Amino acid sequence: MNRIITFLLVLLISVPVAFSQSRKERKALFESMQNFEVETIKVGTDGTKFIKVWGYGRKVDDAIVQAKKNAVYACIFRGLPANTEANATPPLCTDPNGYMNNQEYFDNFFETAGPYIDFVNVTTDGVPSGEDRLKVKKGYKVALYVQVMHENLKRKLQADRIIKSLSSGF
């Protein structure tokens, strides 16, 4: 009986340790481009999407810049979720390795004040406050309401041969 109890205790202690993330892995996940929330508010006119997107940063201004990048990143690689007023929007880049295959292009595209900014209209006036601005352990988590020029972004990526247009065939 003692052996069974000892075995169970060792098992209970070792399982969480075996599956836990290291500090380095948690930090990489926190700082990755995929670590953000996005919510579709509505579909705008003329090929635009109105979304609420969150960004993280050490300063509020850094989080705002990251939220703008996240809005465009979501349209390109993740797609936008559905809500009661809008259907889900699939990602523009359907290749799961799209970022890695075009890494130099996207590194330049997502530089601070890079070309991505041409496809974002911020509809939040000033610095977010209240529930849209949260102090977190390593800085701030900020929400912005943005309008993404979805069709213009799609045309840009097609012109730069990052994604295929429907007229290019299969």
PyMOL CGO cylinders between C-alpha atoms (Angstrom):
from pymol import cmd
from pymol.cgo import CYLINDER

trace = [
    CYLINDER, 0.00, 0.00, 0.00, 2.86, 2.38, 0.84, 0.3, 1, 1, 1, 1, 1, 1,
    CYLINDER, 2.86, 2.38, 0.84, 4.41, 1.74, -2.58, 0.3, 1, 1, 1, 1, 1, 1,
    CYLINDER, 4.41, 1.74, -2.58, 1.20, 2.71, -4.34, 0.3, 1, 1, 1, 1, 1, 1,
    CYLINDER, 1.20, 2.71, -4.34, 0.87, 5.93, -2.34, 0.3, 1, 1, 1, 1, 1, 1,
    CYLINDER, 0.87, 5.93, -2.34, 4.53, 6.78, -2.92, 0.3, 1, 1, 1, 1, 1, 1,
    CYLINDER, 4.53, 6.78, -2.92, 4.16, 6.08, -6.64, 0.3, 1, 1, 1, 1, 1, 1,
    CYLINDER, 4.16, 6.08, -6.64, 1.08, 8.29, -6.87, 0.3, 1, 1, 1, 1, 1, 1,
    CYLINDER, 1.08, 8.29, -6.87, 2.81, 11.15, -5.04, 0.3, 1, 1, 1, 1, 1, 1,
    CYLINDER, 2.81, 11.15, -5.04, 5.84, 10.96, -7.33, 0.3, 1, 1, 1, 1, 1, 1,
    CYLINDER, 5.84, 10.96, -7.33, 3.53, 10.86, -10.34, 0.3, 1, 1, 1, 1, 1, 1,
    CYLINDER, 3.53, 10.86, -10.34, 1.54, 13.90, -9.16, 0.3, 1, 1, 1, 1, 1, 1,
    CYLINDER, 1.54, 13.90, -9.16, 4.72, 15.90, -8.58, 0.3, 1, 1, 1, 1, 1, 1,
    CYLINDER, 4.72, 15.90, -8.58, 6.50, 14.91, -11.80, 0.3, 1, 1, 1, 1, 1, 1,
    CYLINDER, 6.50, 14.91, -11.80, 3.64, 15.41, -14.30, 0.3, 1, 1, 1, 1, 1, 1,
    CYLINDER, 3.64, 15.41, -14.30, 3.29, 19.21, -13.86, 0.3, 1, 1, 1, 1, 1, 1,
    CYLINDER, 3.29, 19.21, -13.86, 7.07, 19.63, -13.98, 0.3, 1, 1, 1, 1, 1, 1,
    CYLINDER, 7.07, 19.63, -13.98, 7.33, 17.58, -17.18, 0.3, 1, 1, 1, 1, 1, 1,
    CYLINDER, 7.33, 17.58, -17.18, 4.66, 19.63, -18.99, 0.3, 1, 1, 1, 1, 1, 1,
    CYLINDER, 4.66, 19.63, -18.99, 5.36, 23.10, -17.65, 0.3, 1, 1, 1, 1, 1, 1,
    CYLINDER, 5.36, 23.10, -17.65, 6.93, 25.80, -19.78, 0.3, 1, 1, 1, 1, 1, 1,
    CYLINDER, 6.93, 25.80, -19.78, 10.28, 27.23, -19.00, 0.3, 1, 1, 1, 1, 1, 1,
    CYLINDER, 10.28, 27.23, -19.00, 10.58, 30.92, -18.18, 0.3, 1, 1, 1, 1, 1, 1,
    CYLINDER, 10.58, 30.92, -18.18, 12.19, 31.49, -21.57, 0.3, 1, 1, 1, 1, 1, 1,
    CYLINDER, 12.19, 31.49, -21.57, 9.29, 29.77, -23.38, 0.3, 1, 1, 1, 1, 1, 1,
    CYLINDER, 9.29, 29.77, -23.38, 6.69, 31.79, -21.47, 0.3, 1, 1, 1, 1, 1, 1,
    CYLINDER, 6.69, 31.79, -21.47, 8.54, 35.02, -22.28, 0.3, 1, 1, 1, 1, 1, 1,
    CYLINDER, 8.54, 35.02, -22.28, 8.75, 34.11, -25.97, 0.3, 1, 1, 1, 1, 1, 1,
    CYLINDER, 8.75, 34.11, -25.97, 5.02, 33.37, -26.06, 0.3, 1, 1, 1, 1, 1, 1,
    CYLINDER, 5.02, 33.37, -26.06, 4.17, 36.63, -24.27, 0.3, 1, 1, 1, 1, 1, 1,
    CYLINDER, 4.17, 36.63, -24.27, 6.25, 38.65, -26.72, 0.3, 1, 1, 1, 1, 1, 1,
    CYLINDER, 6.25, 38.65, -26.72, 5.23, 36.77, -29.88, 0.3, 1, 1, 1, 1, 1, 1,
    CYLINDER, 5.23, 36.77, -29.88, 3.12, 38.30, -32.65, 0.3, 1, 1, 1, 1, 1, 1,
    CYLINDER, 3.12, 38.30, -32.65, 0.45, 35.63, -32.05, 0.3, 1, 1, 1, 1, 1, 1,
    CYLINDER, 0.45, 35.63, -32.05, -0.22, 36.71, -28.46, 0.3, 1, 1, 1, 1, 1, 1,
    CYLINDER, -0.22, 36.71, -28.46, -3.18, 39.06, -28.84, 0.3, 1, 1, 1, 1, 1, 1,
    CYLINDER, -3.18, 39.06, -28.84, -6.93, 39.22, -28.81, 0.3, 1, 1, 1, 1, 1, 1,
    CYLINDER, -6.93, 39.22, -28.81, -9.08, 40.44, -31.65, 0.3, 1, 1, 1, 1, 1, 1,
    CYLINDER, -9.08, 40.44, -31.65, -12.83, 40.92, -31.83, 0.3, 1, 1, 1, 1, 1, 1,
    CYLINDER, -12.83, 40.92, -31.83, -14.89, 41.79, -34.90, 0.3, 1, 1, 1, 1, 1, 1,
    CYLINDER, -14.89, 41.79, -34.90, -17.22, 44.70, -34.23, 0.3, 1, 1, 1, 1, 1, 1,
    CYLINDER, -17.22, 44.70, -34.23, -18.76, 45.00, -37.70, 0.3, 1, 1, 1, 1, 1, 1,
    CYLINDER, -18.76, 45.00, -37.70, -18.02, 44.92, -41.40, 0.3, 1, 1, 1, 1, 1, 1,
    CYLINDER, -18.02, 44.92, -41.40, -17.55, 48.41, -42.75, 0.3, 1, 1, 1, 1, 1, 1,
    CYLINDER, -17.55, 48.41, -42.75, -18.31, 49.76, -46.17, 0.3, 1, 1, 1, 1, 1, 1,
    CYLINDER, -18.31, 49.76, -46.17, -15.96, 49.62, -49.14, 0.3, 1, 1, 1, 1, 1, 1,
    CYLINDER, -15.96, 49.62, -49.14, -14.02, 46.53, -48.04, 0.3, 1, 1, 1, 1, 1, 1,
    CYLINDER, -14.02, 46.53, -48.04, -13.19, 47.57, -44.49, 0.3, 1, 1, 1, 1, 1, 1,
    CYLINDER, -13.19, 47.57, -44.49, -13.38, 45.68, -41.21, 0.3, 1, 1, 1, 1, 1, 1,
    CYLINDER, -13.38, 45.68, -41.21, -14.05, 47.39, -37.89, 0.3, 1, 1, 1, 1, 1, 1,
    CYLINDER, -14.05, 47.39, -37.89, -12.37, 45.48, -35.05, 0.3, 1, 1, 1, 1, 1, 1,
    CYLINDER, -12.37, 45.48, -35.05, -11.27, 45.77, -31.46, 0.3, 1, 1, 1, 1, 1, 1,
    CYLINDER, -11.27, 45.77, -31.46, -7.71, 44.57, -31.01, 0.3, 1, 1, 1, 1, 1, 1,
    CYLINDER, -7.71, 44.57, -31.01, -5.40, 44.33, -28.02, 0.3, 1, 1, 1, 1, 1, 1,
    CYLINDER, -5.40, 44.33, -28.02, -1.68, 45.02, -27.89, 0.3, 1, 1, 1, 1, 1, 1,
    CYLINDER, -1.68, 45.02, -27.89, 1.00, 44.62, -25.23, 0.3, 1, 1, 1, 1, 1, 1,
    CYLINDER, 1.00, 44.62, -25.23, 3.93, 46.90, -24.52, 0.3, 1, 1, 1, 1, 1, 1,
    CYLINDER, 3.93, 46.90, -24.52, 6.19, 48.17, -21.78, 0.3, 1, 1, 1, 1, 1, 1,
    CYLINDER, 6.19, 48.17, -21.78, 4.70, 51.65, -22.30, 0.3, 1, 1, 1, 1, 1, 1,
    CYLINDER, 4.70, 51.65, -22.30, 1.19, 52.61, -23.38, 0.3, 1, 1, 1, 1, 1, 1,
    CYLINDER, 1.19, 52.61, -23.38, 2.51, 54.02, -26.66, 0.3, 1, 1, 1, 1, 1, 1,
    CYLINDER, 2.51, 54.02, -26.66, 4.32, 50.74, -27.40, 0.3, 1, 1, 1, 1, 1, 1,
    CYLINDER, 4.32, 50.74, -27.40, 1.10, 48.81, -26.76, 0.3, 1, 1, 1, 1, 1, 1,
    CYLINDER, 1.10, 48.81, -26.76, -0.82, 51.11, -29.11, 0.3, 1, 1, 1, 1, 1, 1,
    CYLINDER, -0.82, 51.11, -29.11, 1.70, 50.54, -31.90, 0.3, 1, 1, 1, 1, 1, 1,
    CYLINDER, 1.70, 50.54, -31.90, 1.58, 46.79, -31.27, 0.3, 1, 1, 1, 1, 1, 1,
    CYLINDER, 1.58, 46.79, -31.27, -2.23, 46.79, -31.37, 0.3, 1, 1, 1, 1, 1, 1,
    CYLINDER, -2.23, 46.79, -31.37, -2.15, 48.41, -34.83, 0.3, 1, 1, 1, 1, 1, 1,
    CYLINDER, -2.15, 48.41, -34.83, 0.30, 45.76, -36.03, 0.3, 1, 1, 1, 1, 1, 1,
    CYLINDER, 0.30, 45.76, -36.03, -1.87, 43.05, -34.48, 0.3, 1, 1, 1, 1, 1, 1,
    CYLINDER, -1.87, 43.05, -34.48, -4.94, 44.28, -36.38, 0.3, 1, 1, 1, 1, 1, 1,
    CYLINDER, -4.94, 44.28, -36.38, -3.20, 43.90, -39.75, 0.3, 1, 1, 1, 1, 1, 1,
    CYLINDER, -3.20, 43.90, -39.75, -1.49, 40.66, -38.69, 0.3, 1, 1, 1, 1, 1, 1,
    CYLINDER, -1.49, 40.66, -38.69, -4.87, 39.18, -37.75, 0.3, 1, 1, 1, 1, 1, 1,
    CYLINDER, -4.87, 39.18, -37.75, -6.32, 40.02, -41.16, 0.3, 1, 1, 1, 1, 1, 1,
    CYLINDER, -6.32, 40.02, -41.16, -3.36, 38.47, -42.97, 0.3, 1, 1, 1, 1, 1, 1,
    CYLINDER, -3.36, 38.47, -42.97, -2.61, 35.35, -40.91, 0.3, 1, 1, 1, 1, 1, 1,
    CYLINDER, -2.61, 35.35, -40.91, -5.37, 34.57, -38.40, 0.3, 1, 1, 1, 1, 1, 1,
    CYLINDER, -5.37, 34.57, -38.40, -8.58, 35.83, -39.89, 0.3, 1, 1, 1, 1, 1, 1,
    CYLINDER, -8.58, 35.83, -39.89, -11.28, 37.63, -37.95, 0.3, 1, 1, 1, 1, 1, 1,
    CYLINDER, -11.28, 37.63, -37.95, -13.81, 35.89, -35.71, 0.3, 1, 1, 1, 1, 1, 1,
    CYLINDER, -13.81, 35.89, -35.71, -17.56, 36.01, -36.30, 0.3, 1, 1, 1, 1, 1, 1,
    CYLINDER, -17.56, 36.01, -36.30, -20.03, 37.89, -34.12, 0.3, 1, 1, 1, 1, 1, 1,
    CYLINDER, -20.03, 37.89, -34.12, -23.75, 38.61, -34.22, 0.3, 1, 1, 1, 1, 1, 1,
    CYLINDER, -23.75, 38.61, -34.22, -23.31, 41.29, -36.90, 0.3, 1, 1, 1, 1, 1, 1,
    CYLINDER, -23.31, 41.29, -36.90, -20.58, 39.77, -39.08, 0.3, 1, 1, 1, 1, 1, 1,
    CYLINDER, -20.58, 39.77, -39.08, -19.49, 36.39, -40.37, 0.3, 1, 1, 1, 1, 1, 1,
    CYLINDER, -19.49, 36.39, -40.37, -15.98, 35.13, -39.76, 0.3, 1, 1, 1, 1, 1, 1,
    CYLINDER, -15.98, 35.13, -39.76, -13.39, 36.45, -42.20, 0.3, 1, 1, 1, 1, 1, 1,
    CYLINDER, -13.39, 36.45, -42.20, -10.74, 33.95, -43.28, 0.3, 1, 1, 1, 1, 1, 1,
    CYLINDER, -10.74, 33.95, -43.28, -7.08, 34.99, -43.30, 0.3, 1, 1, 1, 1, 1, 1,
    CYLINDER, -7.08, 34.99, -43.30, -5.76, 36.56, -46.49, 0.3, 1, 1, 1, 1, 1, 1,
    CYLINDER, -5.76, 36.56, -46.49, -2.71, 34.30, -46.42, 0.3, 1, 1, 1, 1, 1, 1,
    CYLINDER, -2.71, 34.30, -46.42, -3.87, 30.69, -46.33, 0.3, 1, 1, 1, 1, 1, 1,
    CYLINDER, -3.87, 30.69, -46.33, -0.35, 29.25, -46.38, 0.3, 1, 1, 1, 1, 1, 1,
    CYLINDER, -0.35, 29.25, -46.38, 0.46, 28.13, -42.81, 0.3, 1, 1, 1, 1, 1, 1,
    CYLINDER, 0.46, 28.13, -42.81, 4.12, 28.99, -43.47, 0.3, 1, 1, 1, 1, 1, 1,
    CYLINDER, 4.12, 28.99, -43.47, 3.30, 32.30, -45.14, 0.3, 1, 1, 1, 1, 1, 1,
    CYLINDER, 3.30, 32.30, -45.14, 5.21, 34.43, -42.67, 0.3, 1, 1, 1, 1, 1, 1,
    CYLINDER, 5.21, 34.43, -42.67, 8.30, 32.23, -42.69, 0.3, 1, 1, 1, 1, 1, 1,
    CYLINDER, 8.30, 32.23, -42.69, 8.30, 31.89, -46.49, 0.3, 1, 1, 1, 1, 1, 1,
    CYLINDER, 8.30, 31.89, -46.49, 8.20, 35.70, -46.84, 0.3, 1, 1, 1, 1, 1, 1,
    CYLINDER, 8.20, 35.70, -46.84, 9.95, 36.67, -43.63, 0.3, 1, 1, 1, 1, 1, 1,
    CYLINDER, 9.95, 36.67, -43.63, 12.04, 39.50, -45.06, 0.3, 1, 1, 1, 1, 1, 1,
    CYLINDER, 12.04, 39.50, -45.06, 8.96, 41.03, -46.68, 0.3, 1, 1, 1, 1, 1, 1,
    CYLINDER, 8.96, 41.03, -46.68, 6.90, 40.86, -43.48, 0.3, 1, 1, 1, 1, 1, 1,
    CYLINDER, 6.90, 40.86, -43.48, 9.75, 42.02, -41.24, 0.3, 1, 1, 1, 1, 1, 1,
    CYLINDER, 9.75, 42.02, -41.24, 9.94, 45.16, -43.38, 0.3, 1, 1, 1, 1, 1, 1,
    CYLINDER, 9.94, 45.16, -43.38, 6.15, 45.39, -43.66, 0.3, 1, 1, 1, 1, 1, 1,
    CYLINDER, 6.15, 45.39, -43.66, 5.66, 45.34, -39.87, 0.3, 1, 1, 1, 1, 1, 1,
    CYLINDER, 5.66, 45.34, -39.87, 8.50, 47.71, -38.95, 0.3, 1, 1, 1, 1, 1, 1,
    CYLINDER, 8.50, 47.71, -38.95, 7.36, 50.58, -36.76, 0.3, 1, 1, 1, 1, 1, 1,
    CYLINDER, 7.36, 50.58, -36.76, 5.73, 53.08, -39.13, 0.3, 1, 1, 1, 1, 1, 1,
    CYLINDER, 5.73, 53.08, -39.13, 6.15, 50.51, -41.91, 0.3, 1, 1, 1, 1, 1, 1,
    CYLINDER, 6.15, 50.51, -41.91, 3.72, 49.90, -44.79, 0.3, 1, 1, 1, 1, 1, 1,
    CYLINDER, 3.72, 49.90, -44.79, 1.20, 48.13, -42.51, 0.3, 1, 1, 1, 1, 1, 1,
    CYLINDER, 1.20, 48.13, -42.51, 0.17, 51.52, -41.12, 0.3, 1, 1, 1, 1, 1, 1,
    CYLINDER, 0.17, 51.52, -41.12, -1.39, 52.49, -44.46, 0.3, 1, 1, 1, 1, 1, 1,
    CYLINDER, -1.39, 52.49, -44.46, -4.12, 49.91, -43.88, 0.3, 1, 1, 1, 1, 1, 1,
    CYLINDER, -4.12, 49.91, -43.88, -5.17, 50.98, -40.37, 0.3, 1, 1, 1, 1, 1, 1,
    CYLINDER, -5.17, 50.98, -40.37, -7.47, 53.82, -39.34, 0.3, 1, 1, 1, 1, 1, 1,
    CYLINDER, -7.47, 53.82, -39.34, -7.58, 54.26, -35.59, 0.3, 1, 1, 1, 1, 1, 1,
    CYLINDER, -7.58, 54.26, -35.59, -11.05, 55.14, -34.38, 0.3, 1, 1, 1, 1, 1, 1,
    CYLINDER, -11.05, 55.14, -34.38, -10.11, 55.43, -30.72, 0.3, 1, 1, 1, 1, 1, 1,
    CYLINDER, -10.11, 55.43, -30.72, -9.54, 59.07, -29.81, 0.3, 1, 1, 1, 1, 1, 1,
    CYLINDER, -9.54, 59.07, -29.81, -6.44, 59.67, -27.70, 0.3, 1, 1, 1, 1, 1, 1,
    CYLINDER, -6.44, 59.67, -27.70, -4.90, 57.19, -25.32, 0.3, 1, 1, 1, 1, 1, 1,
    CYLINDER, -4.90, 57.19, -25.32, -7.26, 54.38, -24.27, 0.3, 1, 1, 1, 1, 1, 1,
    CYLINDER, -7.26, 54.38, -24.27, -8.42, 54.42, -20.66, 0.3, 1, 1, 1, 1, 1, 1,
    CYLINDER, -8.42, 54.42, -20.66, -10.61, 52.42, -18.30, 0.3, 1, 1, 1, 1, 1, 1,
    CYLINDER, -10.61, 52.42, -18.30, -11.12, 48.80, -19.31, 0.3, 1, 1, 1, 1, 1, 1,
    CYLINDER, -11.12, 48.80, -19.31, -9.26, 49.41, -22.59, 0.3, 1, 1, 1, 1, 1, 1,
    CYLINDER, -9.26, 49.41, -22.59, -6.01, 50.17, -20.75, 0.3, 1, 1, 1, 1, 1, 1,
    CYLINDER, -6.01, 50.17, -20.75, -4.81, 47.59, -18.25, 0.3, 1, 1, 1, 1, 1, 1,
    CYLINDER, -4.81, 47.59, -18.25, -1.59, 47.55, -16.25, 0.3, 1, 1, 1, 1, 1, 1,
    CYLINDER, -1.59, 47.55, -16.25, -0.03, 44.09, -16.49, 0.3, 1, 1, 1, 1, 1, 1,
    CYLINDER, -0.03, 44.09, -16.49, 3.10, 42.65, -14.96, 0.3, 1, 1, 1, 1, 1, 1,
    CYLINDER, 3.10, 42.65, -14.96, 5.53, 43.81, -17.66, 0.3, 1, 1, 1, 1, 1, 1,
    CYLINDER, 5.53, 43.81, -17.66, 3.77, 46.91, -18.95, 0.3, 1, 1, 1, 1, 1, 1,
    CYLINDER, 3.77, 46.91, -18.95, 0.37, 47.60, -20.44, 0.3, 1, 1, 1, 1, 1, 1,
    CYLINDER, 0.37, 47.60, -20.44, -2.37, 45.81, -22.31, 0.3, 1, 1, 1, 1, 1, 1,
    CYLINDER, -2.37, 45.81, -22.31, -4.27, 48.28, -24.48, 0.3, 1, 1, 1, 1, 1, 1,
    CYLINDER, -4.27, 48.28, -24.48, -7.36, 47.88, -26.68, 0.3, 1, 1, 1, 1, 1, 1,
    CYLINDER, -7.36, 47.88, -26.68, -7.96, 49.94, -29.80, 0.3, 1, 1, 1, 1, 1, 1,
    CYLINDER, -7.96, 49.94, -29.80, -10.94, 50.19, -32.07, 0.3, 1, 1, 1, 1, 1, 1,
    CYLINDER, -10.94, 50.19, -32.07, -9.56, 50.22, -35.59, 0.3, 1, 1, 1, 1, 1, 1,
    CYLINDER, -9.56, 50.22, -35.59, -10.80, 50.10, -39.12, 0.3, 1, 1, 1, 1, 1, 1,
    CYLINDER, -10.80, 50.10, -39.12, -8.67, 47.89, -41.35, 0.3, 1, 1, 1, 1, 1, 1,
    CYLINDER, -8.67, 47.89, -41.35, -8.70, 48.55, -45.09, 0.3, 1, 1, 1, 1, 1, 1,
    CYLINDER, -8.70, 48.55, -45.09, -9.11, 44.84, -45.80, 0.3, 1, 1, 1, 1, 1, 1,
    CYLINDER, -9.11, 44.84, -45.80, -9.59, 44.99, -49.58, 0.3, 1, 1, 1, 1, 1, 1,
    CYLINDER, -9.59, 44.99, -49.58, -6.69, 47.43, -50.05, 0.3, 1, 1, 1, 1, 1, 1,
    CYLINDER, -6.69, 47.43, -50.05, -4.48, 45.15, -47.94, 0.3, 1, 1, 1, 1, 1, 1,
    CYLINDER, -4.48, 45.15, -47.94, -5.52, 42.17, -50.04, 0.3, 1, 1, 1, 1, 1, 1,
    CYLINDER, -5.52, 42.17, -50.04, -4.72, 44.02, -53.29, 0.3, 1, 1, 1, 1, 1, 1,
    CYLINDER, -4.72, 44.02, -53.29, -1.30, 45.08, -51.92, 0.3, 1, 1, 1, 1, 1, 1,
    CYLINDER, -1.30, 45.08, -51.92, -0.38, 41.51, -50.96, 0.3, 1, 1, 1, 1, 1, 1,
    CYLINDER, -0.38, 41.51, -50.96, -1.54, 40.26, -54.36, 0.3, 1, 1, 1, 1, 1, 1,
    CYLINDER, -1.54, 40.26, -54.36, 0.44, 42.94, -56.20, 0.3, 1, 1, 1, 1, 1, 1,
    CYLINDER, 0.44, 42.94, -56.20, 3.54, 42.02, -54.18, 0.3, 1, 1, 1, 1, 1, 1,
    CYLINDER, 3.54, 42.02, -54.18, 2.91, 38.33, -55.01, 0.3, 1, 1, 1, 1, 1, 1,
    CYLINDER, 2.91, 38.33, -55.01, 2.62, 37.31, -51.37, 0.3, 1, 1, 1, 1, 1, 1,
    CYLINDER, 2.62, 37.31, -51.37, -0.85, 35.86, -51.84, 0.3, 1, 1, 1, 1, 1, 1,
    CYLINDER, -0.85, 35.86, -51.84, -2.48, 34.63, -55.03, 0.3, 1, 1, 1, 1, 1, 1,
    CYLINDER, -2.48, 34.63, -55.03, -5.40, 36.41, -56.61, 0.3, 1, 1, 1, 1, 1, 1,
    CYLINDER, -5.40, 36.41, -56.61, -8.43, 34.40, -57.65, 0.3, 1, 1, 1, 1, 1, 1,
    CYLINDER, -8.43, 34.40, -57.65, -7.76, 35.30, -61.29, 0.3, 1, 1, 1, 1, 1, 1,
    CYLINDER, -7.76, 35.30, -61.29, -4.29, 33.69, -61.15, 0.3, 1, 1, 1, 1, 1, 1,
    CYLINDER, -4.29, 33.69, -61.15, -5.80, 30.21, -61.20, 0.3, 1, 1, 1, 1, 1, 1,
    CYLINDER, -5.80, 30.21, -61.20, -4.98, 27.26, -58.99, 0.3, 1, 1, 1, 1, 1, 1,
]
cmd.load_cgo(trace, "trace")
